[in-house]
Amino acid sequence: MNSDKRKLLHDLRVYPVRPHVGVGTLIILDDRLLLIKRKYDPDAGKWSIPGGHLELGETCVHGAEREALEETGIKVKATKLAGVIDKIEYDAQQKIKFHYVLINYFTEIIQPSAKVIRESDYQVNSSSDALEGKFVHFEEIKNYTITDSLKRLLQQLSLI
C-alpha cells in the first residue's frame, strides 16, 4: 500500500482512528454572535460558529483566523482562548462516528471594520462549508438549532 493511501485511511473523519482537531472563532459585535449554518456533517443544518479543521503545520491561532476568513470573508485576530470542547459522537452500535477536540478563540474584527459591519448590517459571505451566516443577538440564540458543542461552549462562558 502506498503512503498516500495509508495516510487517507488514517485521516478519515467518519469513524476515525484518532481524534481530529477543530478550531473555531467567536466573532462578537455589540451583543451579537456570528453564527454559520453548517453544510456538512457532523451537525449538518445546525448553527455554529465559524471554524474547521486545523491543517498540518498550522498553529491553532492561525487556523482559527484562516477558517473565519474562509467561511465569512471577515479577517479577524484571535485574542484569547475561549474554551476547549470535546465532541465525541457514537452511532447506534456505540462505535465512535466522530471525535473532535474543538479549540475556540475570542476574536477581534480587523477587516472589514466593525464599524462598517455595524452600519451596513453586514451579511456573511457563506462559503462552500456554510449554508448561510448571520449575526444573532445572544438572547435570540435560543431560537436557533445550534450544535451541542456550541451550546456547551456558550454555557461555559455564561453567554447563554
PAPANU-993966 format. One record per residue: residue in three letters; x negated, y negated, z of N, C-alpha, C in turn. Coordinates in nm, 2 decimals, always signed. Example, Ala and Ser with C-alpha at 12.3 -4.5 7.8 and 13.67 -1.06 7.14 Angstrom:
2
{'ALA' {-1.32 +0.57 +0.78} {-1.23 +0.45 +0.78} {-1.32 +0.33 +0.78}}
{'SER' {-1.28 +0.22 +0.71} {-1.37 +0.11 +0.71} {-1.29 +0.00 +0.79}}
END
This chain:
160
{'MET' {-0.08 +0.12 +0.00} {+0.00 +0.00 +0.00} {-0.09 -0.12 +0.00}}
{'ASN' {-0.06 -0.22 -0.09} {-0.14 -0.34 -0.10} {-0.11 -0.43 +0.02}}
{'SER' {-0.20 -0.53 +0.05} {-0.19 -0.62 +0.16} {-0.07 -0.71 +0.15}}
{'ASP' {-0.03 -0.75 +0.03} {+0.09 -0.83 +0.02} {+0.22 -0.76 +0.06}}
{'LYS' {+0.23 -0.63 +0.02} {+0.34 -0.55 +0.05} {+0.35 -0.53 +0.20}}
{'ARG' {+0.23 -0.50 +0.26} {+0.22 -0.47 +0.40} {+0.26 -0.60 +0.48}}
{'LYS' {+0.21 -0.72 +0.44} {+0.25 -0.84 +0.50} {+0.40 -0.86 +0.50}}
{'LEU' {+0.46 -0.84 +0.38} {+0.60 -0.86 +0.37} {+0.68 -0.77 +0.47}}
{'LEU' {+0.64 -0.64 +0.48} {+0.70 -0.55 +0.57} {+0.70 -0.60 +0.72}}
{'HIS' {+0.59 -0.67 +0.75} {+0.57 -0.72 +0.89} {+0.62 -0.86 +0.91}}
{'ASP' {+0.68 -0.92 +0.80} {+0.73 -1.06 +0.81} {+0.88 -1.07 +0.79}}
{'LEU' {+0.95 -0.96 +0.81} {+1.09 -0.95 +0.80} {+1.16 -1.04 +0.90}}
{'ARG' {+1.26 -1.12 +0.86} {+1.33 -1.20 +0.96} {+1.45 -1.12 +1.02}}
{'VAL' {+1.51 -1.03 +0.94} {+1.61 -0.95 +1.00} {+1.55 -0.82 +1.04}}
{'TYR' {+1.58 -0.77 +1.16} {+1.52 -0.65 +1.21} {+1.37 -0.67 +1.21}}
{'PRO' {+1.32 -0.77 +1.28} {+1.17 -0.80 +1.28} {+1.09 -0.70 +1.36}}
{'VAL' {+0.96 -0.70 +1.33} {+0.87 -0.61 +1.41} {+0.80 -0.70 +1.52}}
{'ARG' {+0.82 -0.83 +1.51} {+0.77 -0.92 +1.61} {+0.86 -1.04 +1.61}}
{'PRO' {+0.85 -1.12 +1.72} {+0.93 -1.25 +1.73} {+0.88 -1.35 +1.62}}
{'HIS' {+0.97 -1.43 +1.58} {+0.93 -1.54 +1.49} {+0.94 -1.67 +1.56}}
{'VAL' {+0.86 -1.77 +1.52} {+0.85 -1.90 +1.59} {+0.93 -2.00 +1.50}}
{'GLY' {+1.03 -2.06 +1.57} {+1.10 -2.17 +1.50} {+1.07 -2.30 +1.57}}
{'VAL' {+1.08 -2.41 +1.50} {+1.06 -2.54 +1.56} {+1.18 -2.63 +1.52}}
{'GLY' {+1.23 -2.71 +1.62} {+1.34 -2.79 +1.60} {+1.32 -2.93 +1.65}}
{'THR' {+1.41 -3.02 +1.60} {+1.40 -3.16 +1.64} {+1.53 -3.22 +1.69}}
{'LEU' {+1.52 -3.29 +1.80} {+1.63 -3.37 +1.85} {+1.61 -3.51 +1.80}}
{'ILE' {+1.69 -3.55 +1.70} {+1.69 -3.68 +1.64} {+1.81 -3.75 +1.70}}
{'ILE' {+1.78 -3.84 +1.79} {+1.89 -3.91 +1.86} {+1.89 -4.06 +1.82}}
{'LEU' {+2.00 -4.11 +1.79} {+2.02 -4.25 +1.75} {+2.14 -4.31 +1.83}}
{'ASP' {+2.11 -4.40 +1.92} {+2.20 -4.45 +2.02} {+2.26 -4.33 +2.10}}
{'ASP' {+2.39 -4.31 +2.09} {+2.44 -4.19 +2.17} {+2.49 -4.08 +2.07}}
{'ARG' {+2.41 -4.07 +1.96} {+2.45 -3.97 +1.86} {+2.33 -3.88 +1.83}}
{'LEU' {+2.36 -3.75 +1.81} {+2.26 -3.65 +1.78} {+2.28 -3.61 +1.64}}
{'LEU' {+2.17 -3.59 +1.56} {+2.17 -3.55 +1.43} {+2.19 -3.39 +1.43}}
{'LEU' {+2.30 -3.35 +1.37} {+2.34 -3.21 +1.35} {+2.33 -3.17 +1.20}}
{'ILE' {+2.29 -3.05 +1.18} {+2.30 -2.99 +1.04} {+2.38 -2.87 +1.05}}
{'LYS' {+2.45 -2.84 +0.94} {+2.53 -2.72 +0.93} {+2.45 -2.62 +0.86}}
{'ARG' {+2.42 -2.50 +0.93} {+2.33 -2.40 +0.87} {+2.39 -2.33 +0.75}}
{'LYS' {+2.30 -2.31 +0.65} {+2.35 -2.24 +0.53} {+2.32 -2.09 +0.54}}
{'TYR' {+2.21 -2.05 +0.61} {+2.17 -1.91 +0.62} {+2.17 -1.86 +0.76}}
{'ASP' {+2.18 -1.72 +0.77} {+2.17 -1.66 +0.90} {+2.03 -1.66 +0.95}}
{'PRO' {+2.01 -1.66 +1.08} {+2.12 -1.64 +1.18} {+2.20 -1.77 +1.19}}
{'ASP' {+2.33 -1.75 +1.23} {+2.42 -1.86 +1.26} {+2.46 -1.94 +1.14}}
{'ALA' {+2.47 -1.88 +1.02} {+2.52 -1.95 +0.90} {+2.66 -2.01 +0.93}}
{'GLY' {+2.68 -2.13 +0.89} {+2.81 -2.20 +0.91} {+2.82 -2.27 +1.04}}
{'LYS' {+2.73 -2.25 +1.13} {+2.73 -2.32 +1.26} {+2.64 -2.45 +1.25}}
{'TRP' {+2.67 -2.54 +1.35} {+2.59 -2.66 +1.35} {+2.48 -2.64 +1.45}}
{'SER' {+2.36 -2.71 +1.41} {+2.24 -2.70 +1.50} {+2.16 -2.83 +1.47}}
{'ILE' {+2.04 -2.83 +1.52} {+1.95 -2.94 +1.49} {+1.86 -2.91 +1.38}}
{'PRO' {+1.80 -3.01 +1.31} {+1.71 -2.98 +1.20} {+1.59 -2.90 +1.26}}
{'GLY' {+1.55 -2.80 +1.18} {+1.44 -2.71 +1.22} {+1.42 -2.60 +1.13}}
{'GLY' {+1.32 -2.52 +1.16} {+1.30 -2.40 +1.07} {+1.17 -2.33 +1.12}}
{'HIS' {+1.12 -2.24 +1.03} {+1.01 -2.16 +1.07} {+0.87 -2.24 +1.07}}
{'LEU' {+0.80 -2.21 +1.17} {+0.66 -2.26 +1.18} {+0.58 -2.18 +1.07}}
{'GLU' {+0.50 -2.26 +1.00} {+0.41 -2.19 +0.89} {+0.28 -2.16 +0.95}}
{'LEU' {+0.22 -2.06 +0.89} {+0.08 -2.01 +0.93} {-0.01 -2.13 +0.92}}
{'GLY' {-0.09 -2.15 +1.03} {-0.19 -2.26 +1.03} {-0.14 -2.39 +1.07}}
{'GLU' {-0.01 -2.40 +1.10} {+0.06 -2.53 +1.13} {+0.08 -2.55 +1.28}}
{'THR' {+0.05 -2.67 +1.33} {+0.09 -2.69 +1.47} {+0.24 -2.70 +1.49}}
{'CYS' {+0.28 -2.67 +1.61} {+0.43 -2.68 +1.64} {+0.48 -2.82 +1.61}}
{'VAL' {+0.41 -2.92 +1.65} {+0.45 -3.06 +1.63} {+0.46 -3.09 +1.48}}
{'HIS' {+0.36 -3.06 +1.41} {+0.36 -3.09 +1.26} {+0.48 -3.01 +1.20}}
{'GLY' {+0.50 -2.88 +1.24} {+0.60 -2.80 +1.18} {+0.74 -2.87 +1.21}}
{'ALA' {+0.76 -2.91 +1.33} {+0.89 -2.98 +1.36} {+0.91 -3.10 +1.28}}
{'GLU' {+0.81 -3.19 +1.26} {+0.82 -3.31 +1.18} {+0.84 -3.27 +1.04}}
{'ARG' {+0.77 -3.17 +0.98} {+0.79 -3.13 +0.84} {+0.94 -3.08 +0.82}}
{'GLU' {+0.98 -3.00 +0.91} {+1.12 -2.94 +0.89} {+1.22 -3.05 +0.90}}
{'ALA' {+1.21 -3.15 +0.99} {+1.30 -3.26 +0.99} {+1.31 -3.34 +0.86}}
{'LEU' {+1.19 -3.37 +0.80} {+1.18 -3.44 +0.68} {+1.25 -3.35 +0.57}}
{'GLU' {+1.21 -3.23 +0.56} {+1.27 -3.14 +0.45} {+1.42 -3.13 +0.46}}
{'GLU' {+1.47 -3.12 +0.58} {+1.62 -3.10 +0.59} {+1.70 -3.22 +0.59}}
{'THR' {+1.64 -3.34 +0.62} {+1.72 -3.46 +0.64} {+1.67 -3.57 +0.55}}
{'GLY' {+1.55 -3.57 +0.51} {+1.50 -3.69 +0.44} {+1.45 -3.80 +0.54}}
{'ILE' {+1.46 -3.77 +0.67} {+1.41 -3.87 +0.77} {+1.28 -3.83 +0.82}}
{'LYS' {+1.18 -3.92 +0.82} {+1.05 -3.90 +0.87} {+1.05 -3.93 +1.02}}
{'VAL' {+1.01 -3.83 +1.10} {+1.01 -3.85 +1.25} {+0.87 -3.82 +1.30}}
{'LYS' {+0.85 -3.87 +1.43} {+0.73 -3.83 +1.50} {+0.78 -3.76 +1.63}}
{'ALA' {+0.73 -3.64 +1.65} {+0.76 -3.56 +1.77} {+0.70 -3.63 +1.89}}
{'THR' {+0.77 -3.67 +1.99} {+0.72 -3.74 +2.10} {+0.71 -3.67 +2.23}}
{'LYS' {+0.79 -3.56 +2.25} {+0.79 -3.49 +2.38} {+0.86 -3.36 +2.36}}
{'LEU' {+0.81 -3.26 +2.43} {+0.87 -3.12 +2.42} {+1.01 -3.13 +2.49}}
{'ALA' {+1.11 -3.09 +2.42} {+1.25 -3.09 +2.48} {+1.28 -2.96 +2.55}}
{'GLY' {+1.23 -2.85 +2.50} {+1.25 -2.72 +2.56} {+1.22 -2.61 +2.47}}
{'VAL' {+1.21 -2.49 +2.53} {+1.19 -2.36 +2.45} {+1.30 -2.27 +2.48}}
{'ILE' {+1.36 -2.22 +2.37} {+1.48 -2.13 +2.38} {+1.45 -2.00 +2.32}}
{'ASP' {+1.48 -1.89 +2.38} {+1.47 -1.76 +2.32} {+1.60 -1.72 +2.26}}
{'LYS' {+1.59 -1.68 +2.13} {+1.71 -1.64 +2.06} {+1.69 -1.50 +2.02}}
{'ILE' {+1.76 -1.41 +2.09} {+1.75 -1.26 +2.06} {+1.89 -1.22 +2.03}}
{'GLU' {+1.91 -1.16 +1.91} {+2.05 -1.12 +1.87} {+2.04 -0.97 +1.84}}
{'TYR' {+2.14 -0.89 +1.89} {+2.14 -0.75 +1.87} {+2.26 -0.71 +1.78}}
{'ASP' {+2.24 -0.60 +1.71} {+2.35 -0.55 +1.62} {+2.44 -0.46 +1.70}}
{'ALA' {+2.54 -0.40 +1.64} {+2.63 -0.31 +1.71} {+2.56 -0.19 +1.77}}
{'GLN' {+2.45 -0.15 +1.72} {+2.38 -0.03 +1.77} {+2.27 -0.07 +1.87}}
{'GLN' {+2.28 -0.20 +1.91} {+2.18 -0.25 +2.01} {+2.04 -0.26 +1.96}}
{'LYS' {+2.02 -0.27 +1.83} {+1.89 -0.29 +1.77} {+1.87 -0.44 +1.76}}
{'ILE' {+1.75 -0.49 +1.77} {+1.73 -0.63 +1.76} {+1.73 -0.68 +1.61}}
{'LYS' {+1.84 -0.76 +1.59} {+1.86 -0.81 +1.45} {+1.78 -0.93 +1.42}}
{'PHE' {+1.77 -1.02 +1.52} {+1.69 -1.15 +1.51} {+1.62 -1.17 +1.64}}
{'HIS' {+1.50 -1.22 +1.63} {+1.43 -1.26 +1.75} {+1.34 -1.38 +1.72}}
{'TYR' {+1.38 -1.49 +1.78} {+1.31 -1.62 +1.76} {+1.27 -1.68 +1.89}}
{'VAL' {+1.16 -1.74 +1.89} {+1.12 -1.83 +2.00} {+1.13 -1.97 +1.94}}
{'LEU' {+1.22 -2.05 +1.99} {+1.25 -2.18 +1.93} {+1.19 -2.29 +2.02}}
{'ILE' {+1.10 -2.37 +1.96} {+1.03 -2.48 +2.03} {+1.08 -2.61 +1.98}}
{'ASN' {+1.14 -2.69 +2.07} {+1.22 -2.80 +2.03} {+1.16 -2.93 +2.08}}
{'TYR' {+1.16 -3.04 +2.00} {+1.10 -3.17 +2.04} {+1.20 -3.28 +2.03}}
{'PHE' {+1.18 -3.38 +2.12} {+1.24 -3.51 +2.10} {+1.16 -3.58 +2.00}}
{'THR' {+1.23 -3.67 +1.92} {+1.16 -3.74 +1.81} {+1.19 -3.88 +1.81}}
{'GLU' {+1.10 -3.96 +1.74} {+1.12 -4.10 +1.71} {+1.14 -4.11 +1.56}}
{'ILE' {+1.24 -4.19 +1.52} {+1.26 -4.21 +1.37} {+1.16 -4.31 +1.32}}
{'ILE' {+1.09 -4.27 +1.21} {+0.98 -4.35 +1.15} {+1.04 -4.41 +1.02}}
{'GLN' {+1.09 -4.33 +0.93} {+1.15 -4.38 +0.81} {+1.27 -4.30 +0.77}}
{'PRO' {+1.37 -4.35 +0.71} {+1.40 -4.49 +0.72} {+1.41 -4.54 +0.86}}
{'SER' {+1.40 -4.66 +0.89} {+1.40 -4.71 +1.03} {+1.54 -4.68 +1.09}}
{'ALA' {+1.53 -4.67 +1.22} {+1.66 -4.65 +1.30} {+1.76 -4.76 +1.27}}
{'LYS' {+1.70 -4.88 +1.25} {+1.79 -5.00 +1.22} {+1.87 -4.98 +1.09}}
{'VAL' {+1.80 -4.93 +0.99} {+1.86 -4.90 +0.86} {+1.97 -4.79 +0.87}}
{'ILE' {+1.93 -4.69 +0.95} {+2.03 -4.58 +0.97} {+2.15 -4.63 +1.04}}
{'ARG' {+2.13 -4.71 +1.15} {+2.24 -4.76 +1.23} {+2.33 -4.85 +1.15}}
{'GLU' {+2.27 -4.94 +1.07} {+2.35 -5.04 +1.00} {+2.42 -4.98 +0.88}}
{'SER' {+2.37 -4.87 +0.82} {+2.43 -4.82 +0.70} {+2.51 -4.69 +0.73}}
{'ASP' {+2.52 -4.65 +0.85} {+2.59 -4.52 +0.89} {+2.53 -4.41 +0.80}}
{'TYR' {+2.40 -4.40 +0.80} {+2.32 -4.31 +0.72} {+2.38 -4.17 +0.71}}
{'GLN' {+2.39 -4.12 +0.60} {+2.43 -3.98 +0.57} {+2.31 -3.90 +0.54}}
{'VAL' {+2.30 -3.78 +0.60} {+2.18 -3.70 +0.59} {+2.17 -3.64 +0.45}}
{'ASN' {+2.05 -3.63 +0.40} {+2.02 -3.56 +0.27} {+2.01 -3.42 +0.30}}
{'SER' {+2.12 -3.34 +0.28} {+2.11 -3.20 +0.31} {+2.02 -3.13 +0.21}}
{'SER' {+1.94 -3.04 +0.26} {+1.85 -2.96 +0.18} {+1.91 -2.83 +0.14}}
{'SER' {+1.84 -2.74 +0.08} {+1.89 -2.61 +0.05} {+1.91 -2.52 +0.17}}
{'ASP' {+1.85 -2.56 +0.29} {+1.87 -2.49 +0.41} {+1.99 -2.54 +0.49}}
{'ALA' {+2.05 -2.65 +0.45} {+2.16 -2.71 +0.52} {+2.28 -2.73 +0.43}}
{'LEU' {+2.40 -2.70 +0.48} {+2.52 -2.73 +0.40} {+2.56 -2.88 +0.41}}
{'GLU' {+2.54 -2.94 +0.53} {+2.56 -3.08 +0.54} {+2.50 -3.12 +0.67}}
{'GLY' {+2.49 -3.25 +0.70} {+2.44 -3.31 +0.82} {+2.50 -3.44 +0.85}}
{'LYS' {+2.50 -3.47 +0.98} {+2.56 -3.60 +1.03} {+2.52 -3.63 +1.17}}
{'PHE' {+2.52 -3.75 +1.20} {+2.50 -3.80 +1.34} {+2.64 -3.78 +1.41}}
{'VAL' {+2.63 -3.72 +1.53} {+2.75 -3.69 +1.61} {+2.74 -3.74 +1.75}}
{'HIS' {+2.84 -3.81 +1.80} {+2.84 -3.86 +1.93} {+2.83 -3.75 +2.03}}
{'PHE' {+2.75 -3.76 +2.14} {+2.74 -3.65 +2.23} {+2.87 -3.60 +2.28}}
{'GLU' {+2.96 -3.69 +2.31} {+3.09 -3.65 +2.36} {+3.18 -3.57 +2.26}}
{'GLU' {+3.14 -3.58 +2.13} {+3.22 -3.51 +2.03} {+3.16 -3.38 +1.99}}
{'ILE' {+3.04 -3.34 +2.04} {+2.97 -3.22 +2.00} {+3.06 -3.10 +2.04}}
{'LYS' {+3.14 -3.11 +2.15} {+3.23 -3.00 +2.19} {+3.33 -2.96 +2.08}}
{'ASN' {+3.35 -3.05 +1.99} {+3.45 -3.03 +1.88} {+3.38 -2.96 +1.76}}
{'TYR' {+3.25 -2.93 +1.77} {+3.18 -2.86 +1.66} {+3.14 -2.72 +1.71}}
{'THR' {+3.14 -2.63 +1.61} {+3.09 -2.49 +1.64} {+2.94 -2.49 +1.63}}
{'ILE' {+2.87 -2.51 +1.74} {+2.73 -2.52 +1.75} {+2.67 -2.38 +1.78}}
{'THR' {+2.54 -2.36 +1.75} {+2.48 -2.24 +1.78} {+2.46 -2.22 +1.93}}
{'ASP' {+2.46 -2.10 +1.97} {+2.44 -2.07 +2.12} {+2.30 -2.13 +2.17}}
{'SER' {+2.20 -2.12 +2.08} {+2.07 -2.17 +2.12} {+2.07 -2.32 +2.14}}
{'LEU' {+2.15 -2.39 +2.06} {+2.16 -2.54 +2.07} {+2.24 -2.57 +2.20}}
{'LYS' {+2.34 -2.50 +2.22} {+2.43 -2.52 +2.34} {+2.34 -2.50 +2.47}}
{'ARG' {+2.26 -2.40 +2.47} {+2.17 -2.37 +2.59} {+2.07 -2.49 +2.60}}
{'LEU' {+2.01 -2.53 +2.49} {+1.92 -2.64 +2.50} {+1.98 -2.77 +2.55}}
{'LEU' {+2.10 -2.80 +2.50} {+2.16 -2.93 +2.54} {+2.21 -2.92 +2.68}}
{'GLN' {+2.25 -2.80 +2.73} {+2.29 -2.79 +2.87} {+2.16 -2.80 +2.96}}
{'GLN' {+2.05 -2.74 +2.92} {+1.93 -2.75 +3.00} {+1.89 -2.90 +3.01}}
{'LEU' {+1.91 -2.97 +2.91} {+1.87 -3.12 +2.91} {+1.98 -3.21 +2.97}}
{'SER' {+2.09 -3.15 +3.01} {+2.21 -3.22 +3.07} {+2.26 -3.32 +2.97}}
{'LEU' {+2.26 -3.29 +2.84} {+2.31 -3.38 +2.73} {+2.46 -3.34 +2.70}}
{'ILE' {+2.50 -3.22 +2.74} {+2.65 -3.19 +2.72} {+2.69 -3.12 +2.85}}
END
